[in-house]
Amino acid sequence: MKNAKNTILLFLAFLTIAFYISGCKDPDPVYNQVQQELKDLGAFKEGTWWMCEEKT
């Protein structure tokens, strides 16, 4: 019983440290920005549409 209690406490301590290290940090703004070139290629302009073709 004492061994199980120590295992649970060790696990909880590990989780606490892991959450503290990976906690709420400000994200790097470089990764959150999409370059205009990608927006131009990926975003559909108003009035455009998809054209689907079946290949048999």
C-alpha positions in Angstrom: 0.0 0.0 0.0 2.9 2.4 0.8 4.5 1.6 -2.5 1.3 2.4 -4.5 1.0 5.7 -2.6 4.6 6.7 -3.4 4.0 5.8 -7.0 0.9 8.0 -7.2 2.7 10.9 -5.5 5.7 10.6 -7.9 3.4 10.5 -10.9 1.5 13.6 -9.7 4.8 15.4 -9.1 5.9 14.5 -12.6 2.7 15.8 -14.1 2.9 19.0 -12.1 6.5 19.7 -13.3 5.5 18.8 -16.9 2.6 21.2 -16.9 4.7 23.9 -15.3 7.4 23.6 -18.0 5.0 23.5 -20.9 2.6 26.0 -19.4 0.9 29.0 -20.9 3.8 30.7 -22.7 3.2 33.4 -25.3 3.4 31.7 -28.7 6.1 32.8 -31.0 4.4 35.3 -33.4 6.4 34.0 -36.4 4.6 30.7 -36.3 1.2 32.3 -36.1 1.5 34.5 -39.2 0.7 33.3 -42.7 2.7 34.8 -45.5 0.7 36.8 -48.1 2.0 34.5 -50.8 0.3 31.5 -49.2 -2.9 33.5 -48.7 -2.9 34.4 -52.4 -2.5 30.7 -53.4 -4.8 29.1 -50.9 -7.7 31.6 -50.4 -10.5 31.7 -52.9 -11.5 35.1 -54.1 -15.1 36.2 -54.1 -16.9 34.8 -57.1 -14.6 31.8 -57.6 -15.8 28.2 -57.3 -14.7 24.6 -57.3 -15.0 22.5 -60.4 -15.2 18.8 -59.8 -14.5 16.2 -62.5 -15.0 12.5 -62.3 -12.2 10.5 -63.7 -13.2 7.0 -65.0 
